[in-house]
Structures are given as C-alpha cells and as structure tokens.
Amino acid sequence: MLQASGTSTSVTRRPAPPAWLVVTLACAGQFLVVLDISVVNVALPSVRTGLGLDAQGLQWVVNAYAIAFAGFMLLGGRAGDLYGRKRMFLVGLGLFTAASLAGGLAQEGWQLLLARAVQGLGAAVLAPSTLTLVTSAVPEGAARARAIATWTAVGAGGGAAGGFVGGVLVDSLSWRWVLLINVPVGAVVLAAAALWLTESRAGDRRRLDLPGAVLVTAGLGTLAYGISQTEAEGWTAPATVVPLTTGLLLVAGFLVVEARAKEPLMPLRLLRLRAVASANVAMFVSGAAMFCMWYLMTLYAQNVLGYSPLEAGLSLVPSSLAVVLGSKLAPLLMPALGPRTVAVLGTLVATAGFGWQSTMTADGTFLTSIMFPGILMMLGGGLAGTPLAALATSGAAPQEAGLVSGLVNTSRTMGGSLGLAIMSTIAAARTGDSTAPEALTEGYALAFRTGAVVLAAGAVMMWLWLPRKEGAAH
C-alpha cells in the first residue's frame, strides 16, 4: 500500500511493495518526462531534413511538448488525488509511451507536432504522480528527504542527459530514436508498475473541478504559448502581448472560480501556507535561471567552440554527475543545517557557477569555459532542489499531496519556460544579427550574468521567506 498518513484513504488488495521499488518506478517515470524536454534539441536539424519543417515548425517540436506539459500539470496532480495515484501514473505513462511511438513513426510534420503535444499531456498526468508516490511511500523525515533527493537527482539528470542521449542516438541511429527509445523503456516501467504498485488516493471520489481545470489549463497553456513567441516576435509584438494578456486573465478567472468553488481544483488556502508558497516561488525563480543553462551551454559548445552534437553532449557529462551529487548531498546536510540553509547554500554555489560562466570567451577551453563552471552551477542546483521539494510537499495535508506535487512541477516548468525565453531574448539582443563567435559569446555571457543576478536575489528571498524546517507550514 502506498500509504500517506493523516486523512488519506488507501485502496489496496495486496501487501505494500518495498519503498525502494516504489521510488525506483516513480523515478523512472520522472526521468522519461524530463529527458524529453531536452533530448530533441540536438535532433532538430535532422528532423528538419527528414520532415521538411521550417524554422517555426522546429520551434514547435519543442514548444508543443512544453506547453501541454505545463498547462495540464495541476489537473494531472488533482486527478491523482481523486482517482488514484497508481491509476494516473499508468494512464500518463501509457499515453506518453504511445505518443512517443507515434512521433517516432511520423511521416509528416503535423503528425510529429501532434504526437509531441500528446506526449506533453501524458507527462502532465504522469509527473505529479511520480513525486506523490515517493512522498506517500516513505514517512516524513530523513528517509523521505533521501527519497526526494533521489527523485530530484533523477529528474535533473534527465534534463542534463538529454543532449548526450540525443547526440548518441542521432549520430548512431536516426532522429526518430530520440522518441522511439521511450517505447521499450516505457513498456517495461508500465508493466512493472501495473504488477507491483498498489493503489492509493486521497479521500472519496469527489467530482473534478472542471471549470477550474479548464481555466487553469487554458491560462497556463496560453501563457506558455505567449512566452514561446517572445524569441521570434519580441516582447511587444501583438503575437506575444495578446496571448500573455489572455493567459493572465484566464489565470485570474481561475482564482476567482477557486475562491467560490465548494470542491476547488486548488484550494487557495494552500497559498497561505508558508512552506508551500515560499518553496514554489523559490522553485519558480530557480527554474527561471537554471533551465537555460543546458540550452545556452549546448549552443556555446557547438556554435562557438565548434563541437559536434555528440561532443557537446559529452562535454556536459561532468555537470550531469554534479547535479546528482548535489541532490544526494542535500539530505545528508539537511538534518544538521536545515532545509532553508541548504537551499540557500545550493543557490549561492549555483550563483558562483553562473558568474564564472559569464566570463566565457570565444577561444575558451573545455576545463575553464564548460566543465568547472558547469559543475558549480549543477552542484548548486542539485543542493537546492531537494530541500525546496521537501519543504513544498511537507506543508500540505496528505490528501492534497498530488496537487502540491503538480504545483511543484508547474512552478519549475513555468519558471524554466519564462527564464529560457527571457535569457534567449537577452542573448539575441546583445548578439544582434552577427554570427561571429565573439558576438555570440557576448550574448551568451550576458545571459549567464543575468542568471547570476536572478539566483542571488533568489537566495536572499529564500533566506527571508522559507521556513527553517519541514512542517513549518504556517
């Protein structure tokens, strides 16, 4: 039984599986979800050749996934609470796997874009269940902190490994395998989850808040679309302003509906809980700065230093290992220092890495321009991510664990989408129309300096607002 304490009601027909098995399956699902955010980047030139997509179509290969992922996350988390975490894990993973197969076999551009959107929908249902399964299977305390650290490390490692995995698959097989690789892995995890996981849900089968679900999904999706337009259209163009304004109005409408609903999708009282509100804002700010790192580093390695896609992916392996190390160190430091201090410490380490990276030059070396600053950035990100996730999930009642898990993923994803759009715009504005390595480097460096400032401000905010320990909700 995946048992949560308090008022959570569990539905089980067999003995509980070992906690390590639950964590393993949940982390496997999270790895696939995060991997697919970044794995297609190095395959885009091959996709363009294979399916004849133009530049805007290639942009939507990435954005169709990200928009659906961000837009349906809260709905996916709440559905897990009401209808069962195992059921939503299986539904989300099944949808994700089927869409991966369809995308890998696509013969037309529109087929690939549709498959990527369905992948994002499956990921939005799956991702909140992964964290909820972890927190439900492991009691609060040191053991849960270690389990969340594993979940954080696997998720961050999935994003970090995307470039490397994509480069290997494209170079050795074809672009189709960046999607088809999900099929055998997803099938194995799906079979294991169906066989070994037991069902749990929170309370009775209340009706899902459909008006709230429609408003928040449309609002977040429209906001994500507006953000995605900024790089091509700029921040003041109607193609950007209209969807951003519409998205904000839809989110405002969602808050009004939730304040009046008897069974809201997201009880607004959660935002009055200090742990939930502060940790999610911190996750948003961290995501806004950190998410762009992989994108900009890959561009710098290929466009300035002349690395191939595979070489660019390999160059980020030390950073990938660093984020895993940071995530595993965090629960060892949290009992002595407290989650707030560890989150701030990790953010300051990442700030130092971003500052170092901003000194990059057009003739930089691997050690000083990629490896060492990348290790600092990702070590800090791993250190900060675990205590923030632990604080966010400790501040709410067990029957709302799925919702809070969805909120954590939504905060990180939306922060990352916004941050990537802003950092890309900053870099492009500094570079201008030039394609010279020196001009490109100046743009990338300015984006990293901006990220350092954002993280430094985030560290101050975390120290002042985050509770000192888990469970300090109010």
For each residue, the residues with C-beta under 8 A, 3 or more apart:
1: 10 12 15 16 198 200
2: 10 16 22 85 86 133 136 137 197 198 199 200
3: 8 10 16 136 137 200
4: 8 10 135 136 200 202 398 399 401
5: 8 139 140 398
6: 397 398 399
7: 202 203 397 398 399
8: 3 4 5 136 200 201 202 203 398 399 401
9: 200 201 202 203 204
10: 1 2 3 4 198 199 200 201
11: 84 198 199 200 201
12: 1 16 198 199 200
13: 198
14: 198
15: 1
16: 1 2 3 12 137 198
17: 21 22 196 197 198
18: 21 22
19: 22 23 137 138 143 147
20: 23 24
21: 17 18 24 25 196
22: 2 17 18 19 25 26 133 134 137 197
23: 19 20 26 27 133 134 137 138 147 150 151
24: 20 21 27 28
25: 21 22 28 29 133 189 192 193 196 197
26: 22 23 29 30 89 129 130 131 133 134 151
27: 23 24 30 31 130 134 150 151 154 155
28: 24 25 31 32 154 185 189
29: 25 26 32 33 89 92 93 126 127 129 130 189 193
30: 26 27 33 34 127 130 131 151 154 155 158
31: 27 28 34 35 154 155 157 158
32: 28 29 35 36 93 96 126 158 182 185 186 189
33: 29 30 36 37 69 96 123 126 127 130 155 158
34: 30 31 37 38 155 156 158 159 162
35: 31 32 38 39 158 159 161 162 165
36: 32 33 39 40 65 100 119 123 162 179 182
37: 33 34 65 66 69 159 162
38: 34 35 41 159 162 163 166 294 295
39: 35 36 42 43 161 162 163 165 166 178
40: 36 43 44 47 61 62 65 162 166 178 179
41: 38 44 62 162 163 166 295 298
42: 39 163 166 167 170 298 309 312 313
43: 39 40 46 47 166 169 170 175 178
44: 40 41 47 48 58 61 62
45: 48 49
46: 43 49 50 170 174 175
47: 40 43 44 50 51 53 58 61 112 175
48: 44 45 51 52 53 54 57 58
49: 45 46 52
50: 46 47 174 175 176
51: 47 48 106 107 108 109 112
52: 48 49 109
53: 47 48 57 58 61 109 112
54: 48 57 58
55: 58 59
56: 59 60 232
57: 48 53 54 60 61 109 113
58: 44 47 48 53 54 55 61 62
59: 55 56 62 63 228 231 232
60: 56 57 63 64 113 116
61: 40 44 47 53 57 58 64 65 112 113 116
62: 40 41 44 58 59 65 66
63: 59 60 66 67 224 225 228
64: 60 61 67 68 113 114 116 117 120
65: 36 37 40 61 62 68 69 116 117 119 120 123
66: 37 62 63 69 70 120 224 228 413 417
67: 63 64 70 71 117 120 221 224 225 228
68: 64 65 71 72 116 117 118 119 120 121 123 124 221
69: 33 37 65 66 72 73 120 121 123 124 127 413
70: 66 67 73 124 220 221 224 410 413 414 417
71: 67 68 120 124 217 218 220 221 224
72: 68 69 75 76 120 121 124 125 217 221
73: 69 70 76 77 124 127 128 220 406 407 409 410 413
74: 77 78 213 216 217 220 265 266 403 406 407 410
75: 72 78 79 124 208 213 216 217 265 406
76: 72 73 79 80 88 92 124 125 126 127 128 129 406
77: 73 74 80 81 128 129 132 402 403 404 405 406 407 409
78: 74 75 81 82 208 209 213 265 266 402 403 406
79: 75 76 82 83 88 125 208 402
80: 76 77 83 84 85 87 88 89 125 128 129 132 201 402 405 406
81: 77 78 85 132 201 202 203 399 400 401 402 403
82: 78 79 201 202 203 205 206 208
83: 79 80 87 88 201 205
84: 11 80 87 88 199 200 201
85: 2 80 81 88 89 129 132 133 136 199 200 201 402
86: 2 89 90 129 133 193 197 198 199 200
87: 80 83 84 90 91 199
88: 76 79 80 83 84 85 91 92 125 126 128 129 402
89: 26 29 80 85 86 92 93 126 129 130 133 193 197
90: 86 87 93 94 190 193 194
91: 87 88 94 95 122 125
92: 29 76 88 89 95 96 122 123 124 125 126 127 129
93: 29 32 89 90 96 97 122 126 186 189 190 193
94: 90 91 97 98 122 186 190
95: 91 92 98 99 118 119 121 122 125 126
96: 32 33 92 93 99 100 119 122 123 126 182 186
97: 93 94 100 101 122 182 183 186 187 190
98: 94 95 101 102 118 122
99: 95 96 102 103 115 116 118 119 121 122
100: 36 96 97 103 104 115 119 179 180 182 183 186
101: 97 98 104 105 179 180 183
102: 98 99 105 106 111 114 115 118
103: 99 100 106 111 112 115 116 119 179
104: 100 101 176 177 179 180 183
105: 101 102 176 180
106: 51 102 103 109 111 112 115
107: 51 111
108: 51 111 112
109: 51 52 53 57 106 112 113
110: 113 114
111: 102 103 106 107 108 114 115
112: 47 51 53 61 103 106 108 109 115 116
113: 57 60 61 64 109 110 116 117
114: 64 102 110 111 117 118
115: 99 100 102 103 106 111 112 118 119 179
116: 60 61 64 65 68 99 103 112 113 119 120
117: 64 65 67 68 113 114 120 121
118: 68 95 98 99 102 114 115 121 122
119: 36 65 68 95 96 99 100 103 115 116 122 123
120: 64 65 66 67 68 69 71 72 116 117 123 124
121: 68 69 72 95 99 117 118 124 125
122: 91 92 93 94 95 96 97 98 99 118 119 125 126
123: 33 36 65 68 69 92 96 119 120 126 127
124: 68 69 70 71 72 73 75 76 92 120 121 127 128
125: 72 76 79 80 88 91 92 95 121 122 128 129
126: 29 32 33 76 88 89 92 93 95 96 122 123 129 130
127: 29 30 33 69 73 76 92 123 124 130 131 405 406 409
128: 73 76 77 80 88 124 125 131 132 402 403 405 406 409
129: 26 29 76 77 80 85 86 88 89 92 125 126 132 133 402 405
130: 26 27 29 30 33 89 126 127 133 134 151 405
131: 26 30 127 128 134 135 148 151 389 393 405 408 409
132: 77 80 81 85 128 129 135 136 401 402 405
133: 2 22 23 25 26 85 86 89 129 130 136 137 197
134: 22 23 26 27 130 131 137 138 144 147 148 150 151
135: 4 131 132 138 140 144 147 148 393 401 405
136: 2 3 4 8 85 132 133 200 398 401
137: 2 3 16 19 22 23 133 134 147
138: 19 23 134 135 143 144 147
139: 5 143 144
140: 5 135 144 394 470 471
141: 144 145
142: 145 146 331 335
143: 19 138 139 146 147
144: 134 135 138 139 140 141 147 148 390
145: 141 142 148 149 330 331 334 335 386 387 390
146: 142 143 149 150 331
147: 19 23 134 135 137 138 143 144 150 151
148: 131 134 135 144 145 151 152 331 386 389 390 393
149: 145 146 152 153 327 328 330 331 386
150: 23 27 134 146 147 153 154 327 328
151: 23 26 27 30 130 131 134 147 148 154 155 389
152: 148 149 155 156 327 330 382 385 386 389
153: 149 150 156 157 323 324 326 327 328 382 386
154: 27 28 30 31 150 151 157 158
155: 27 30 31 33 34 151 152 158 159 385
156: 34 152 153 159 160 323 324 327 378 381 382 385
157: 31 153 154 160 161 320 323 324
158: 30 31 32 33 34 35 154 155 161 162
159: 34 35 37 38 155 156 162 291 294
160: 156 157 163 164 294 316 319 320 323 378
161: 35 39 157 158 164 165 320
162: 34 35 36 37 38 39 40 41 158 159 165 166 294
163: 38 39 41 42 160 166 167 294 298 309 312 313 316
164: 160 161 167 168 310 313 314 316 317 320
165: 35 39 161 162 168 169 178 181 313
166: 38 39 40 41 42 43 162 163 169 170 178 309 313
167: 42 163 164 170 171 308 309 310 311 312 313 314
168: 164 165 171 172 310 313
169: 43 165 166 172 173 174 175 177 178 181
170: 42 43 46 166 167 173 174 175 177 178 309
171: 167 168 308 309 310
172: 168 169
173: 169 170 176 177
174: 46 50 169 170 177
175: 43 46 47 50 169 170 178
176: 50 104 105 173 179 180
177: 104 169 170 173 174 180 181
178: 39 40 43 165 166 169 170 175 181
179: 36 40 100 101 103 104 115 176 182
180: 100 101 104 105 176 177 183
181: 165 169 177 178 184 185
182: 32 36 96 97 100 179 185 186
183: 97 100 101 104 180 186 187
184: 181 187 188
185: 28 32 181 182 188 189
186: 32 93 94 96 97 100 182 183 189 190
187: 97 183 184 190 191
188: 184 185 191 192
189: 25 28 29 32 93 185 186 192 193
190: 90 93 94 97 186 187 193 194
191: 187 188 194 195
192: 25 188 189 195 196
193: 25 29 86 89 90 93 189 190 196 197
194: 90 190 191 197
195: 191 192
196: 17 21 25 192 193
197: 2 17 22 25 86 89 133 193 194
198: 1 2 10 11 12 13 14 16 17 86
199: 2 10 11 12 84 85 86 87
200: 1 2 3 4 8 9 10 11 12 84 85 86 136
201: 8 9 10 11 80 81 82 83 84 85 205
202: 4 7 8 9 81 82 398 399 400 401 402
203: 7 8 9 81 82 206 399
204: 9
205: 82 83 201
206: 82 203 263
207: 210 263
208: 75 78 79 82 213 265
209: 78 212 213 257 258 261 263 264 265
210: 207 213 214
211: 214 215 257 261
212: 209 215 216 254 257 258 261 264 265 266
213: 74 75 78 208 209 210 216 217 265
214: 210 211 217 218
215: 211 212 218 219 250 251 253 254 257
216: 74 75 212 213 219 220 250 251 254 265 266
217: 71 72 74 75 213 214 220 221
218: 71 214 215 221 222 247 250
219: 215 216 222 223 247 248 249 250 251 253 254
220: 70 71 73 74 216 217 223 224 247 251 410 414
221: 67 68 70 71 72 217 218 224 225 247
222: 218 219 225 226 243 244 246 247 250
223: 219 220 226 227 243 244 247 248 251 414
224: 63 66 67 70 71 220 221 227 228 247 414 417
225: 63 67 221 222 228 229 243 247
226: 222 223 229 230 240 241 242 243 244 246 247
227: 223 224 230 244 417 418 421
228: 59 63 66 67 224 225 231 417 421
229: 225 226 232 233 237 239 240 243
230: 226 227 233 234 235 240 421 422 424 425
231: 59 228 421 424 425 428
232: 56 59 229
233: 229 230 237 239 240
234: 230 237 240 425
235: 230 240 241 425
236: 240 241
237: 229 233 234 240 241
238: 241 242
239: 229 233 242 243
240: 226 229 230 233 234 235 236 237 243 244
241: 226 235 236 237 238 244 245
242: 226 238 239 245 246
243: 222 223 225 226 229 239 240 246 247
244: 222 223 226 227 240 241 247 248
245: 241 242 248 249
246: 222 226 242 243 249 250
247: 218 219 220 221 222 223 224 225 226 243 244 250 251
248: 219 223 244 245 251 252
249: 219 245 246 252 253
250: 215 216 218 219 222 246 247 253 254
251: 215 216 219 220 223 247 248 254 255
252: 248 249 255 256
253: 215 219 249 250 256 257
254: 212 215 216 219 250 251 257 258
255: 251 252 258 259 268
256: 252 253 259 260
257: 209 211 212 215 253 254 260 261 264
258: 209 212 254 255 261 264 265 266 267 268
259: 255 256 264 268
260: 256 257
261: 209 211 212 257 258 264 265
262:
263: 206 207 209
264: 209 212 257 258 259 261 267 268
265: 74 75 78 208 209 212 213 216 258 261 403
266: 74 78 212 216 258 270 403 407
267: 258 264 270 400
268: 255 258 259 264 271 272
269: 272 273
270: 266 267 273 276 277 395 396 400 403 404 407
271: 268 276 277
272: 268 269 277 474
273: 269 270 276 277 395 396 473 474
274: 277 278 395 465 467 472 473 474
275: 278 279 391 392 394 395 466 467 470 471 472 473
276: 270 271 273 279 280 392 395 396 404 407 473
277: 270 271 272 273 274 280 281
278: 274 275 281 282 391 462 465 466 467
279: 275 276 282 283 388 389 391 392 395 408 466
280: 276 277 283 284 392 407 408 411
281: 277 278 284 285 411 461 465
282: 278 279 285 286 343 384 388 458 461 462 465 466
283: 279 280 286 287 385 388 389 392 408 411 412 415
284: 280 281 287 288 411 412 414 415
285: 281 282 288 289 415 454 455 457 458 461
286: 282 283 289 290 347 350 381 384 385 388 412 415 455 458
287: 283 284 290 291 411 412 413 414 415 416 419
288: 284 285 291 415 416 418 419 422 454
289: 285 286 292 350 354 419 451 452 454 455 458
290: 286 287 293 350 377 381 416 419 451 455
291: 159 287 288 294 295 415 416 417 419 420
292: 289 295 296 416 419 420 423 424 447 451
293: 290 296 297 319 354 374 377 378 451
294: 38 159 160 162 163 291 297 298 316
295: 38 41 291 292 298 299 420 424
296: 292 293 299 300 423 427 444 447 448
297: 293 294 300 301 312 315 316 319 357 370 374
298: 41 42 163 294 295 301 302 312 313 316
299: 295 296 302 303 304 440 444
300: 296 297 303 304 305 360 369 370 440 441 444
301: 297 298 304 305 307 311 312 315 316 370
302: 298 299 305 306 307 308 309 312
303: 299 300 437 440
304: 299 300 301 362 364 437 440 441 444
305: 300 301 302 364 366 369 370
306: 302
307: 301 302 311 312 315
308: 167 171 302 311 312
309: 42 163 166 167 170 171 302 312 313
310: 164 167 168 171 313 314
311: 167 301 307 308 314 315
312: 42 163 167 297 298 301 302 307 308 309 315 316
313: 42 163 164 165 166 167 168 298 309 310 316 317
314: 164 167 310 311 317
315: 297 301 307 311 312 366 370 371
316: 160 163 164 294 297 298 301 312 313 319 320 370 374
317: 164 313 314 320 321
318: 321 322 371 374 375
319: 160 293 297 316 322 323 371 374 375 377 378
320: 157 160 161 164 316 317 323 324 378
321: 317 318 324 325
322: 318 319 325 326 374 375 376 378 379 382
323: 153 156 157 160 319 320 326 327 378 379 381 382
324: 153 156 157 320 321 327 328 382
325: 321 322 328 329 379 382
326: 153 322 323 329 330 346 349 378 379 380 381 382 383 384 385
327: 149 150 152 153 156 323 324 330 382 383 385 386
328: 149 150 153 324 325 331 332 382
329: 325 326 332 333 382 383
330: 145 149 152 326 327 333 334 342 346 382 383 384 385 386 387
331: 142 145 146 148 149 328 334 335 386
332: 328 329 335
333: 329 330 336 337 342 345 383
334: 145 330 331 337 338 339 342 386 387 390
335: 142 145 331 332
336: 333
337: 333 334 341 342 345
338: 334 341 342 468 469
339: 334 342 343 387 388 390 391 466 468 469 470
340: 343 344 387 391 462 463 466 467 468 469
341: 337 338 344 345
342: 330 333 334 337 338 339 345 346 383 384 386 387
343: 282 339 340 346 347 383 384 387 388 391 462 466
344: 340 341 347 348 384 459 462 463 466
345: 333 337 341 342 348 349 383 384
346: 326 330 342 343 349 350 379 380 381 382 383 384 385 387
347: 286 343 344 350 351 380 384 455 458 459 462
348: 344 345 351 352 380 455 456 459
349: 326 345 346 352 353 376 379 380 383
350: 286 289 290 346 347 353 354 376 377 378 379 380 381 384 455
351: 347 348 354 355 380 452 455 456 459
352: 348 349 355 356 376 380
353: 349 350 356 357 373 374 375 376 377 378 379 380
354: 289 293 350 351 357 358 373 377 448 449 451 452 455
355: 351 352 358 359 448 449 452
356: 352 353 359 372 373 376
357: 297 353 354 360 369 373 374 377 445 448
358: 354 355 445 446 448 449 452
359: 355 356 445
360: 300 357 364 369 373 441 444 445 448
361: 364 369 441
362: 304 437 438 440 441
363:
364: 304 305 360 361 368 369 370 441
365: 368 369
366: 305 315 369 370 371
367: 370 371 372
368: 364 365 371 372 373
369: 300 305 357 360 361 364 365 366 373
370: 297 300 301 305 315 316 364 366 367 373 374
371: 315 318 319 366 367 368 374 375
372: 356 367 368 375 376
373: 353 354 356 357 360 368 369 370 376 377
374: 293 297 316 318 319 322 353 357 370 371 377 378
375: 318 319 322 353 371 372 378 379
376: 322 349 350 352 353 356 372 373 379 380
377: 290 293 319 350 353 354 357 373 374 380 381
378: 156 160 293 319 320 322 323 326 350 353 374 375 381 382
379: 322 323 325 326 346 349 350 353 375 376 382 383
380: 326 346 347 348 349 350 351 352 353 376 377 383 384
381: 156 286 290 323 326 346 350 377 378 384 385
382: 152 153 156 322 323 324 325 326 327 328 329 330 346 378 379 385 386
383: 326 327 329 330 333 342 343 345 346 349 379 380 386 387
384: 282 286 326 330 342 343 344 345 346 347 350 380 381 387 388
385: 152 155 156 283 286 326 327 330 346 381 382 388 389
386: 145 148 149 152 153 327 330 331 334 342 382 383 389 390
387: 145 330 334 339 340 342 343 346 383 384 390 391
388: 279 282 283 286 339 343 384 385 391 392
389: 131 148 151 152 279 283 385 386 392 393 408
390: 144 145 148 334 339 386 387 393 394 470
391: 275 278 279 339 340 343 387 388 394 395 466 467 470
392: 275 276 279 280 283 388 389 395 404 407 408
393: 131 135 148 389 390 396 401 404 405 408
394: 140 275 390 391 470 471 473
395: 270 273 274 275 276 279 391 392 404 467 471 472 473
396: 270 273 276 393 400 401 403 404 473
397: 6 7 400 401
398: 4 5 6 7 8 136 202 401
399: 4 6 7 8 81 202 203
400: 81 202 267 270 396 397 403 404
401: 4 8 81 132 135 136 202 393 396 397 398 404 405
402: 77 78 79 80 81 85 88 128 129 132 202 405 406
403: 74 77 78 81 128 265 266 270 396 400 406 407
404: 77 270 276 392 393 395 396 400 401 407 408
405: 77 80 127 128 129 130 131 132 135 393 401 402 408 409
406: 73 74 75 76 77 78 80 127 128 402 403 409 410
407: 73 74 77 266 270 276 280 392 403 404 410 411
408: 131 279 280 283 389 392 393 404 405 411 412
409: 73 77 127 128 131 405 406 412 413
410: 70 73 74 220 406 407 413 414
411: 280 281 283 284 287 407 408 414 415
412: 283 284 286 287 408 409 415 416
413: 66 69 70 73 287 409 410 416 417
414: 70 220 223 224 284 287 410 411 417 418
415: 283 284 285 286 287 288 291 411 412 418 419
416: 287 288 290 291 292 412 413 419 420
417: 66 70 224 227 228 291 413 414 420 421
418: 227 288 414 415 421 422
419: 287 288 289 290 291 292 415 416 422 423 451 454
420: 291 292 295 416 417 423 424
421: 227 228 230 231 417 418 424 425
422: 230 288 418 419 425 426 450
423: 292 296 419 420 426 427 447 450 451
424: 230 231 292 295 420 421 427 428 447
425: 230 231 234 235 421 422 428 429
426: 422 423 429 430 443 446 447 450
427: 296 423 424 430 431 443 444 446 447
428: 231 424 425 431 432 443
429: 425 426 432 443
430: 426 427 439 442 443 446
431: 427 428 434 439 440 442 443
432: 428 429 439
433:
434: 431 439 440
435: 439 440
436: 439 440
437: 303 304 362 440 441
438: 362 441 442
439: 430 431 432 434 435 436 442 443
440: 299 300 303 304 362 431 434 435 436 437 443 444
441: 300 304 360 361 362 364 437 438 444 445
442: 430 431 438 439 445 446
443: 426 427 428 429 430 431 439 440 446 447
444: 296 299 300 304 360 427 440 441 447 448
445: 357 358 359 360 441 442 448 449
446: 358 426 427 430 442 443 449 450
447: 292 296 423 424 426 427 443 444 450 451
448: 296 354 355 357 358 360 444 445 451 452
449: 354 355 358 445 446 452 453
450: 422 423 426 446 447 453 454
451: 289 290 292 293 354 419 423 447 448 454 455
452: 289 351 354 355 358 448 449 455 456
453: 449 450 456 457
454: 285 288 289 419 450 451 457 458
455: 285 286 289 290 347 348 350 351 354 451 452 458 459
456: 348 351 452 453 459 460
457: 285 453 454 460 461
458: 282 285 286 289 347 454 455 461 462
459: 344 347 348 351 455 456 462 463
460: 456 457 463 464
461: 281 282 285 457 458 464 465
462: 278 282 340 343 344 347 458 459 465 466
463: 340 344 459 460 466
464: 460 461
465: 274 278 281 282 461 462
466: 275 278 279 282 339 340 343 344 391 462 463
467: 274 275 278 340 391 395 470 472 473
468: 338 339 340 472
469: 338 339 340 472
470: 140 275 339 390 391 394 467
471: 140 275 394 395
472: 274 275 395 467 468 469
473: 273 274 275 276 394 395 396 467
474: 272 273 274
